[in-house]
């Protein structure tokens, strides 16, 4: 499909958007994601079991990072927060990493060679 900025309404598959210099995945004429020289843009909801960055950072530039299923968080929903649902706490010491989590009443931290403690306010 040369020289078009959108796919045909019933198109399913890949097409080369020559005007914008990208490769686009399309389902029934709806753009699902595209690749260009800078990034991959996903237009639909994504489900995955693991996200790994072999090098560099994993950046989330909009919304919240939600760990677990959060049903009701607050009257005013936060933005740019790491939101943890109540979860199983670790037990004992860890040796090479640290982390944060939450139970029903406190935010907690665990550090390398340490044990779990409440985050002080």
Chimera marker file (.cmm) of the C-alpha trace (Angstrom):
<marker_set name="trace">
<marker id="1" x="0.000" y="0.000" z="0.000" r="1" g="1" b="0" radius="0.5"/>
<marker id="2" x="2.347" y="2.761" z="-1.091" r="1" g="1" b="0" radius="0.5"/>
<marker id="3" x="1.806" y="6.387" z="-0.201" r="1" g="1" b="0" radius="0.5"/>
<marker id="4" x="-1.076" y="5.971" z="2.260" r="1" g="1" b="0" radius="0.5"/>
<marker id="5" x="-1.179" y="7.161" z="5.850" r="1" g="1" b="0" radius="0.5"/>
<marker id="6" x="-3.786" y="4.573" z="6.908" r="1" g="1" b="0" radius="0.5"/>
<marker id="7" x="-4.608" y="0.984" z="6.025" r="1" g="1" b="0" radius="0.5"/>
<marker id="8" x="-7.720" y="-0.075" z="4.133" r="1" g="1" b="0" radius="0.5"/>
<marker id="9" x="-10.706" y="-0.736" z="6.469" r="1" g="1" b="0" radius="0.5"/>
<marker id="10" x="-10.607" y="-4.559" z="6.178" r="1" g="1" b="0" radius="0.5"/>
<marker id="11" x="-6.815" y="-4.972" z="6.042" r="1" g="1" b="0" radius="0.5"/>
<marker id="12" x="-5.226" y="-7.550" z="8.363" r="1" g="1" b="0" radius="0.5"/>
<marker id="13" x="-1.439" y="-7.803" z="8.514" r="1" g="1" b="0" radius="0.5"/>
<marker id="14" x="1.583" y="-5.593" z="7.932" r="1" g="1" b="0" radius="0.5"/>
<marker id="15" x="2.005" y="-2.602" z="5.703" r="1" g="1" b="0" radius="0.5"/>
<marker id="16" x="4.766" y="-0.122" z="5.028" r="1" g="1" b="0" radius="0.5"/>
<marker id="17" x="3.676" y="3.451" z="5.778" r="1" g="1" b="0" radius="0.5"/>
<marker id="18" x="6.118" y="5.132" z="3.390" r="1" g="1" b="0" radius="0.5"/>
<marker id="19" x="4.911" y="8.639" z="4.200" r="1" g="1" b="0" radius="0.5"/>
<marker id="20" x="5.740" y="8.325" z="7.929" r="1" g="1" b="0" radius="0.5"/>
<marker id="21" x="8.639" y="5.861" z="7.523" r="1" g="1" b="0" radius="0.5"/>
<marker id="22" x="7.308" y="3.003" z="9.664" r="1" g="1" b="0" radius="0.5"/>
<marker id="23" x="6.077" y="-0.588" z="9.537" r="1" g="1" b="0" radius="0.5"/>
<marker id="24" x="2.531" y="-0.969" z="10.882" r="1" g="1" b="0" radius="0.5"/>
<marker id="25" x="0.594" y="-3.999" z="12.178" r="1" g="1" b="0" radius="0.5"/>
<marker id="26" x="-3.118" y="-3.697" z="11.377" r="1" g="1" b="0" radius="0.5"/>
<marker id="27" x="-6.229" y="-5.722" z="12.229" r="1" g="1" b="0" radius="0.5"/>
<marker id="28" x="-9.454" y="-4.891" z="10.336" r="1" g="1" b="0" radius="0.5"/>
<marker id="29" x="-8.021" y="-1.494" z="9.459" r="1" g="1" b="0" radius="0.5"/>
<marker id="30" x="-7.160" y="-0.634" z="13.078" r="1" g="1" b="0" radius="0.5"/>
<marker id="31" x="-3.510" y="0.037" z="13.859" r="1" g="1" b="0" radius="0.5"/>
<marker id="32" x="-2.335" y="-2.303" z="16.615" r="1" g="1" b="0" radius="0.5"/>
<marker id="33" x="1.330" y="-1.234" z="16.783" r="1" g="1" b="0" radius="0.5"/>
<marker id="34" x="4.074" y="0.238" z="14.640" r="1" g="1" b="0" radius="0.5"/>
<marker id="35" x="7.846" y="0.237" z="14.376" r="1" g="1" b="0" radius="0.5"/>
<marker id="36" x="9.963" y="3.114" z="13.163" r="1" g="1" b="0" radius="0.5"/>
<marker id="37" x="13.610" y="4.095" z="13.526" r="1" g="1" b="0" radius="0.5"/>
<marker id="38" x="13.116" y="5.286" z="17.123" r="1" g="1" b="0" radius="0.5"/>
<marker id="39" x="10.632" y="3.076" z="18.941" r="1" g="1" b="0" radius="0.5"/>
<marker id="40" x="7.718" y="0.672" z="18.916" r="1" g="1" b="0" radius="0.5"/>
<marker id="41" x="4.331" y="2.216" z="19.676" r="1" g="1" b="0" radius="0.5"/>
<marker id="42" x="1.513" y="-0.049" z="20.917" r="1" g="1" b="0" radius="0.5"/>
<marker id="43" x="-2.000" y="1.325" z="20.457" r="1" g="1" b="0" radius="0.5"/>
<marker id="44" x="-3.880" y="-1.457" z="22.280" r="1" g="1" b="0" radius="0.5"/>
<marker id="45" x="-3.830" y="-2.925" z="25.800" r="1" g="1" b="0" radius="0.5"/>
<marker id="46" x="-0.904" y="-5.292" z="26.352" r="1" g="1" b="0" radius="0.5"/>
<marker id="47" x="-0.856" y="-8.425" z="28.505" r="1" g="1" b="0" radius="0.5"/>
<marker id="48" x="2.465" y="-10.009" z="29.378" r="1" g="1" b="0" radius="0.5"/>
<marker id="49" x="3.878" y="-12.239" z="32.073" r="1" g="1" b="0" radius="0.5"/>
<marker id="50" x="7.363" y="-10.681" z="32.185" r="1" g="1" b="0" radius="0.5"/>
<marker id="51" x="8.995" y="-7.438" z="31.089" r="1" g="1" b="0" radius="0.5"/>
<marker id="52" x="12.792" y="-7.551" z="30.985" r="1" g="1" b="0" radius="0.5"/>
<marker id="53" x="15.288" y="-4.909" z="29.900" r="1" g="1" b="0" radius="0.5"/>
<marker id="54" x="18.564" y="-6.566" z="28.918" r="1" g="1" b="0" radius="0.5"/>
<marker id="55" x="20.243" y="-3.149" z="29.116" r="1" g="1" b="0" radius="0.5"/>
<marker id="56" x="19.019" y="0.291" z="30.066" r="1" g="1" b="0" radius="0.5"/>
<marker id="57" x="15.882" y="1.148" z="32.011" r="1" g="1" b="0" radius="0.5"/>
<marker id="58" x="12.217" y="0.280" z="31.893" r="1" g="1" b="0" radius="0.5"/>
<marker id="59" x="10.498" y="3.671" z="31.794" r="1" g="1" b="0" radius="0.5"/>
<marker id="60" x="6.819" y="4.290" z="32.434" r="1" g="1" b="0" radius="0.5"/>
<marker id="61" x="6.027" y="7.853" z="31.505" r="1" g="1" b="0" radius="0.5"/>
<marker id="62" x="2.292" y="8.030" z="32.142" r="1" g="1" b="0" radius="0.5"/>
<marker id="63" x="-0.059" y="6.690" z="34.763" r="1" g="1" b="0" radius="0.5"/>
<marker id="64" x="0.843" y="4.414" z="37.652" r="1" g="1" b="0" radius="0.5"/>
<marker id="65" x="2.844" y="1.234" z="38.079" r="1" g="1" b="0" radius="0.5"/>
<marker id="66" x="0.381" y="-1.212" z="39.608" r="1" g="1" b="0" radius="0.5"/>
<marker id="67" x="1.645" y="-4.317" z="41.346" r="1" g="1" b="0" radius="0.5"/>
<marker id="68" x="-1.223" y="-6.768" z="41.622" r="1" g="1" b="0" radius="0.5"/>
<marker id="69" x="-4.901" y="-6.130" z="41.065" r="1" g="1" b="0" radius="0.5"/>
<marker id="70" x="-5.911" y="-2.876" z="42.727" r="1" g="1" b="0" radius="0.5"/>
<marker id="71" x="-9.690" y="-2.690" z="43.115" r="1" g="1" b="0" radius="0.5"/>
<marker id="72" x="-10.246" y="0.592" z="44.984" r="1" g="1" b="0" radius="0.5"/>
<marker id="73" x="-7.281" y="2.744" z="45.923" r="1" g="1" b="0" radius="0.5"/>
<marker id="74" x="-8.420" y="6.184" z="46.996" r="1" g="1" b="0" radius="0.5"/>
<marker id="75" x="-11.127" y="8.757" z="46.407" r="1" g="1" b="0" radius="0.5"/>
<marker id="76" x="-8.728" y="10.669" z="44.175" r="1" g="1" b="0" radius="0.5"/>
<marker id="77" x="-6.783" y="8.240" z="42.008" r="1" g="1" b="0" radius="0.5"/>
<marker id="78" x="-3.027" y="8.869" z="42.070" r="1" g="1" b="0" radius="0.5"/>
<marker id="79" x="-0.767" y="9.478" z="39.098" r="1" g="1" b="0" radius="0.5"/>
<marker id="80" x="2.922" y="8.595" z="38.847" r="1" g="1" b="0" radius="0.5"/>
<marker id="81" x="2.763" y="6.264" z="41.864" r="1" g="1" b="0" radius="0.5"/>
<marker id="82" x="3.910" y="2.721" z="42.430" r="1" g="1" b="0" radius="0.5"/>
<marker id="83" x="0.740" y="1.140" z="43.825" r="1" g="1" b="0" radius="0.5"/>
<marker id="84" x="1.041" y="-2.171" z="45.685" r="1" g="1" b="0" radius="0.5"/>
<marker id="85" x="-1.859" y="-4.380" z="46.629" r="1" g="1" b="0" radius="0.5"/>
<marker id="86" x="-1.725" y="-6.239" z="49.926" r="1" g="1" b="0" radius="0.5"/>
<marker id="87" x="0.586" y="-9.177" z="49.310" r="1" g="1" b="0" radius="0.5"/>
<marker id="88" x="2.475" y="-12.052" z="50.875" r="1" g="1" b="0" radius="0.5"/>
<marker id="89" x="5.435" y="-10.746" z="52.831" r="1" g="1" b="0" radius="0.5"/>
<marker id="90" x="8.916" y="-12.174" z="52.367" r="1" g="1" b="0" radius="0.5"/>
<marker id="91" x="10.445" y="-14.086" z="55.264" r="1" g="1" b="0" radius="0.5"/>
<marker id="92" x="14.046" y="-14.073" z="56.418" r="1" g="1" b="0" radius="0.5"/>
<marker id="93" x="16.985" y="-12.212" z="54.916" r="1" g="1" b="0" radius="0.5"/>
<marker id="94" x="17.820" y="-11.684" z="51.255" r="1" g="1" b="0" radius="0.5"/>
<marker id="95" x="21.402" y="-11.410" z="50.116" r="1" g="1" b="0" radius="0.5"/>
<marker id="96" x="21.653" y="-9.531" z="46.831" r="1" g="1" b="0" radius="0.5"/>
<marker id="97" x="18.662" y="-7.231" z="46.378" r="1" g="1" b="0" radius="0.5"/>
<marker id="98" x="16.092" y="-5.066" z="48.064" r="1" g="1" b="0" radius="0.5"/>
<marker id="99" x="12.438" y="-4.312" z="47.593" r="1" g="1" b="0" radius="0.5"/>
<marker id="100" x="9.316" y="-2.558" z="48.750" r="1" g="1" b="0" radius="0.5"/>
<marker id="101" x="5.799" y="-3.861" z="49.265" r="1" g="1" b="0" radius="0.5"/>
<marker id="102" x="2.658" y="-3.325" z="51.263" r="1" g="1" b="0" radius="0.5"/>
<marker id="103" x="0.375" y="-5.177" z="53.614" r="1" g="1" b="0" radius="0.5"/>
<marker id="104" x="-3.049" y="-3.924" z="54.644" r="1" g="1" b="0" radius="0.5"/>
<marker id="105" x="-1.717" y="-1.188" z="56.941" r="1" g="1" b="0" radius="0.5"/>
<marker id="106" x="1.935" y="-0.384" z="56.158" r="1" g="1" b="0" radius="0.5"/>
<marker id="107" x="4.451" y="0.088" z="53.383" r="1" g="1" b="0" radius="0.5"/>
<marker id="108" x="7.415" y="-2.167" z="53.991" r="1" g="1" b="0" radius="0.5"/>
<marker id="109" x="11.003" y="-2.475" z="52.777" r="1" g="1" b="0" radius="0.5"/>
<marker id="110" x="13.560" y="-5.227" z="52.715" r="1" g="1" b="0" radius="0.5"/>
<marker id="111" x="17.236" y="-4.591" z="52.067" r="1" g="1" b="0" radius="0.5"/>
<marker id="112" x="20.145" y="-6.849" z="51.182" r="1" g="1" b="0" radius="0.5"/>
<marker id="113" x="21.358" y="-8.909" z="54.149" r="1" g="1" b="0" radius="0.5"/>
<marker id="114" x="18.447" y="-7.546" z="56.193" r="1" g="1" b="0" radius="0.5"/>
<marker id="115" x="14.933" y="-8.393" z="57.106" r="1" g="1" b="0" radius="0.5"/>
<marker id="116" x="11.621" y="-6.733" z="56.403" r="1" g="1" b="0" radius="0.5"/>
<marker id="117" x="10.803" y="-3.470" z="58.227" r="1" g="1" b="0" radius="0.5"/>
<marker id="118" x="8.043" y="-0.891" z="58.047" r="1" g="1" b="0" radius="0.5"/>
<marker id="119" x="8.871" y="2.255" z="56.097" r="1" g="1" b="0" radius="0.5"/>
<marker id="120" x="8.900" y="5.057" z="58.680" r="1" g="1" b="0" radius="0.5"/>
<marker id="121" x="6.906" y="8.222" z="58.102" r="1" g="1" b="0" radius="0.5"/>
<link id1="1" id2="2" r="1" g="1" b="0" radius="0.2"/>
<link id1="2" id2="3" r="1" g="1" b="0" radius="0.2"/>
<link id1="3" id2="4" r="1" g="1" b="0" radius="0.2"/>
<link id1="4" id2="5" r="1" g="1" b="0" radius="0.2"/>
<link id1="5" id2="6" r="1" g="1" b="0" radius="0.2"/>
<link id1="6" id2="7" r="1" g="1" b="0" radius="0.2"/>
<link id1="7" id2="8" r="1" g="1" b="0" radius="0.2"/>
<link id1="8" id2="9" r="1" g="1" b="0" radius="0.2"/>
<link id1="9" id2="10" r="1" g="1" b="0" radius="0.2"/>
<link id1="10" id2="11" r="1" g="1" b="0" radius="0.2"/>
<link id1="11" id2="12" r="1" g="1" b="0" radius="0.2"/>
<link id1="12" id2="13" r="1" g="1" b="0" radius="0.2"/>
<link id1="13" id2="14" r="1" g="1" b="0" radius="0.2"/>
<link id1="14" id2="15" r="1" g="1" b="0" radius="0.2"/>
<link id1="15" id2="16" r="1" g="1" b="0" radius="0.2"/>
<link id1="16" id2="17" r="1" g="1" b="0" radius="0.2"/>
<link id1="17" id2="18" r="1" g="1" b="0" radius="0.2"/>
<link id1="18" id2="19" r="1" g="1" b="0" radius="0.2"/>
<link id1="19" id2="20" r="1" g="1" b="0" radius="0.2"/>
<link id1="20" id2="21" r="1" g="1" b="0" radius="0.2"/>
<link id1="21" id2="22" r="1" g="1" b="0" radius="0.2"/>
<link id1="22" id2="23" r="1" g="1" b="0" radius="0.2"/>
<link id1="23" id2="24" r="1" g="1" b="0" radius="0.2"/>
<link id1="24" id2="25" r="1" g="1" b="0" radius="0.2"/>
<link id1="25" id2="26" r="1" g="1" b="0" radius="0.2"/>
<link id1="26" id2="27" r="1" g="1" b="0" radius="0.2"/>
<link id1="27" id2="28" r="1" g="1" b="0" radius="0.2"/>
<link id1="28" id2="29" r="1" g="1" b="0" radius="0.2"/>
<link id1="29" id2="30" r="1" g="1" b="0" radius="0.2"/>
<link id1="30" id2="31" r="1" g="1" b="0" radius="0.2"/>
<link id1="31" id2="32" r="1" g="1" b="0" radius="0.2"/>
<link id1="32" id2="33" r="1" g="1" b="0" radius="0.2"/>
<link id1="33" id2="34" r="1" g="1" b="0" radius="0.2"/>
<link id1="34" id2="35" r="1" g="1" b="0" radius="0.2"/>
<link id1="35" id2="36" r="1" g="1" b="0" radius="0.2"/>
<link id1="36" id2="37" r="1" g="1" b="0" radius="0.2"/>
<link id1="37" id2="38" r="1" g="1" b="0" radius="0.2"/>
<link id1="38" id2="39" r="1" g="1" b="0" radius="0.2"/>
<link id1="39" id2="40" r="1" g="1" b="0" radius="0.2"/>
<link id1="40" id2="41" r="1" g="1" b="0" radius="0.2"/>
<link id1="41" id2="42" r="1" g="1" b="0" radius="0.2"/>
<link id1="42" id2="43" r="1" g="1" b="0" radius="0.2"/>
<link id1="43" id2="44" r="1" g="1" b="0" radius="0.2"/>
<link id1="44" id2="45" r="1" g="1" b="0" radius="0.2"/>
<link id1="45" id2="46" r="1" g="1" b="0" radius="0.2"/>
<link id1="46" id2="47" r="1" g="1" b="0" radius="0.2"/>
<link id1="47" id2="48" r="1" g="1" b="0" radius="0.2"/>
<link id1="48" id2="49" r="1" g="1" b="0" radius="0.2"/>
<link id1="49" id2="50" r="1" g="1" b="0" radius="0.2"/>
<link id1="50" id2="51" r="1" g="1" b="0" radius="0.2"/>
<link id1="51" id2="52" r="1" g="1" b="0" radius="0.2"/>
<link id1="52" id2="53" r="1" g="1" b="0" radius="0.2"/>
<link id1="53" id2="54" r="1" g="1" b="0" radius="0.2"/>
<link id1="54" id2="55" r="1" g="1" b="0" radius="0.2"/>
<link id1="55" id2="56" r="1" g="1" b="0" radius="0.2"/>
<link id1="56" id2="57" r="1" g="1" b="0" radius="0.2"/>
<link id1="57" id2="58" r="1" g="1" b="0" radius="0.2"/>
<link id1="58" id2="59" r="1" g="1" b="0" radius="0.2"/>
<link id1="59" id2="60" r="1" g="1" b="0" radius="0.2"/>
<link id1="60" id2="61" r="1" g="1" b="0" radius="0.2"/>
<link id1="61" id2="62" r="1" g="1" b="0" radius="0.2"/>
<link id1="62" id2="63" r="1" g="1" b="0" radius="0.2"/>
<link id1="63" id2="64" r="1" g="1" b="0" radius="0.2"/>
<link id1="64" id2="65" r="1" g="1" b="0" radius="0.2"/>
<link id1="65" id2="66" r="1" g="1" b="0" radius="0.2"/>
<link id1="66" id2="67" r="1" g="1" b="0" radius="0.2"/>
<link id1="67" id2="68" r="1" g="1" b="0" radius="0.2"/>
<link id1="68" id2="69" r="1" g="1" b="0" radius="0.2"/>
<link id1="69" id2="70" r="1" g="1" b="0" radius="0.2"/>
<link id1="70" id2="71" r="1" g="1" b="0" radius="0.2"/>
<link id1="71" id2="72" r="1" g="1" b="0" radius="0.2"/>
<link id1="72" id2="73" r="1" g="1" b="0" radius="0.2"/>
<link id1="73" id2="74" r="1" g="1" b="0" radius="0.2"/>
<link id1="74" id2="75" r="1" g="1" b="0" radius="0.2"/>
<link id1="75" id2="76" r="1" g="1" b="0" radius="0.2"/>
<link id1="76" id2="77" r="1" g="1" b="0" radius="0.2"/>
<link id1="77" id2="78" r="1" g="1" b="0" radius="0.2"/>
<link id1="78" id2="79" r="1" g="1" b="0" radius="0.2"/>
<link id1="79" id2="80" r="1" g="1" b="0" radius="0.2"/>
<link id1="80" id2="81" r="1" g="1" b="0" radius="0.2"/>
<link id1="81" id2="82" r="1" g="1" b="0" radius="0.2"/>
<link id1="82" id2="83" r="1" g="1" b="0" radius="0.2"/>
<link id1="83" id2="84" r="1" g="1" b="0" radius="0.2"/>
<link id1="84" id2="85" r="1" g="1" b="0" radius="0.2"/>
<link id1="85" id2="86" r="1" g="1" b="0" radius="0.2"/>
<link id1="86" id2="87" r="1" g="1" b="0" radius="0.2"/>
<link id1="87" id2="88" r="1" g="1" b="0" radius="0.2"/>
<link id1="88" id2="89" r="1" g="1" b="0" radius="0.2"/>
<link id1="89" id2="90" r="1" g="1" b="0" radius="0.2"/>
<link id1="90" id2="91" r="1" g="1" b="0" radius="0.2"/>
<link id1="91" id2="92" r="1" g="1" b="0" radius="0.2"/>
<link id1="92" id2="93" r="1" g="1" b="0" radius="0.2"/>
<link id1="93" id2="94" r="1" g="1" b="0" radius="0.2"/>
<link id1="94" id2="95" r="1" g="1" b="0" radius="0.2"/>
<link id1="95" id2="96" r="1" g="1" b="0" radius="0.2"/>
<link id1="96" id2="97" r="1" g="1" b="0" radius="0.2"/>
<link id1="97" id2="98" r="1" g="1" b="0" radius="0.2"/>
<link id1="98" id2="99" r="1" g="1" b="0" radius="0.2"/>
<link id1="99" id2="100" r="1" g="1" b="0" radius="0.2"/>
<link id1="100" id2="101" r="1" g="1" b="0" radius="0.2"/>
<link id1="101" id2="102" r="1" g="1" b="0" radius="0.2"/>
<link id1="102" id2="103" r="1" g="1" b="0" radius="0.2"/>
<link id1="103" id2="104" r="1" g="1" b="0" radius="0.2"/>
<link id1="104" id2="105" r="1" g="1" b="0" radius="0.2"/>
<link id1="105" id2="106" r="1" g="1" b="0" radius="0.2"/>
<link id1="106" id2="107" r="1" g="1" b="0" radius="0.2"/>
<link id1="107" id2="108" r="1" g="1" b="0" radius="0.2"/>
<link id1="108" id2="109" r="1" g="1" b="0" radius="0.2"/>
<link id1="109" id2="110" r="1" g="1" b="0" radius="0.2"/>
<link id1="110" id2="111" r="1" g="1" b="0" radius="0.2"/>
<link id1="111" id2="112" r="1" g="1" b="0" radius="0.2"/>
<link id1="112" id2="113" r="1" g="1" b="0" radius="0.2"/>
<link id1="113" id2="114" r="1" g="1" b="0" radius="0.2"/>
<link id1="114" id2="115" r="1" g="1" b="0" radius="0.2"/>
<link id1="115" id2="116" r="1" g="1" b="0" radius="0.2"/>
<link id1="116" id2="117" r="1" g="1" b="0" radius="0.2"/>
<link id1="117" id2="118" r="1" g="1" b="0" radius="0.2"/>
<link id1="118" id2="119" r="1" g="1" b="0" radius="0.2"/>
<link id1="119" id2="120" r="1" g="1" b="0" radius="0.2"/>
<link id1="120" id2="121" r="1" g="1" b="0" radius="0.2"/>
</marker_set>
